[in-house]
Amino acid sequence: MAFIRQVEVIIGPKGGEGVKINNLKIAFDIEKTDKPEPNTAKIQIYNLSKETHDKICVAENHCTLKAGYADETVTAILFGDVVKGTRKKSDTEYVSEIEVKDGRVAVQSGQVSVSYEKNTDALTIVQEMIDAIGLPSKGTELIPAGAKYPGAFSDIGQAADILREVLNKYELHYTIQNEMIYILKEGEASESTGLLLTTETGLLTTPQPVSDKTEETDTEKEAANRWEFRTMLFPQLIPGAACKVESSTITTEMKIAISKFTGDNWLSDFAIDIEAEVLA
């Protein structure tokens, strides 16, 4: 089992050469959900020089955060765009805190002015919105073959908003994970991680139900199907993906809804807190 941690941050202009930082204390908190809103992250770098801080903490700089274990693969757990950065003194140390959002620049720059006739092919609209956002995608095959958008419409605004509206017509939604658009269907996973999580393979806590309620409201029914647990830091455990869990409380295939990555390259947590839904 892996033990020696490694964390690395690379930040710079998108498409250009970034500044690589891996020899300082780096801490991170990343919250990923299966919702359309961009995933968020806060990265703290200790005792970074003011010159380097000023160079990397520029809005819309691109950030790659890698983490893992030295005796295994150290891979990216976050791609995103810098929103802002602050530098503060804490006791005898200076701490640079950088806020990052996944796919933020692409979503904000994906502005369109469109007009579609009635019964336009739904896949055509979806693909044009994805192209306007400018990120790669998975899951367009979930749009029913030959599906026609039921009405004519014109719109000026963000392609992401139109994409959400069109997908909702077919009981689909999208999420952005590591600068990839995933189209999702309720109750189905986007892909399988191939991971089997047990106490011997990285499951750190015994899974517990988020709620014991099975009646009353739709929200409570959904919660009754959700379980929460903690694992070691596996980058493929992203919202929408499936994994199998074997424990004393439940053994089943699950689709991840929320992944909260936390850790640093020193002594605190280095794990993922997960909420996942049981797959039928």
Stockholm file with secondary structure:
# STOCKHOLM 1.0

chainA/1-280         MAFIRQVEVIIGPKGGEGVKINNLKIAFDIEKTDKPEPNTAKIQIYNLSKETHDKICVAENHCTLKAGYADETVTAILFGDVVKGTRKKSDTEYVSEIEVKDGRVAVQSGQVSVSYEKNTDALTIVQEMIDAIGLPSKGTELIPAGAKYPGAFSDIGQAADILREVLNKYELHYTIQNEMIYILKEGEASESTGLLLTTETGLLTTPQPVSDKTEETDTEKEAANRWEFRTMLFPQLIPGAACKVESSTITTEMKIAISKFTGDNWLSDFAIDIEAEVLA
#=GR chainA/1-280 SS CCCCEEEEEEEESTTSCCEEECSSCEEEEEEEESSSSCCEEEEEEETCCHHHHHHHCCTTCEEEEEEEETTSCEEEEEEEEEEEEEEEEETTEEEEEEEEETTHHHHHHCEEEEEECTTCBHHHHHHHHHHHHTCCEECGGGSCTTCBCSSCEEEEEEHHHHHHHHHHTTTEEEEEETTEEEEEETTCCSEEEEEEECTTTTBCSCCEESCCCCSSCHHHHHHHTEEEEEECCCTTCCTTEEEEEECSSCEEEEEEEEEEEEEESSSSCEEEEEEEEECC
#=GC SS_cons         CCCCEEEEEEEESTTSCCEEECSSCEEEEEEEESSSSCCEEEEEEETCCHHHHHHHCCTTCEEEEEEEETTSCEEEEEEEEEEEEEEEEETTEEEEEEEEETTHHHHHHCEEEEEECTTCBHHHHHHHHHHHHTCCEECGGGSCTTCBCSSCEEEEEEHHHHHHHHHHTTTEEEEEETTEEEEEETTCCSEEEEEEECTTTTBCSCCEESCCCCSSCHHHHHHHTEEEEEECCCTTCCTTEEEEEECSSCEEEEEEEEEEEEEESSSSCEEEEEEEEECC
//
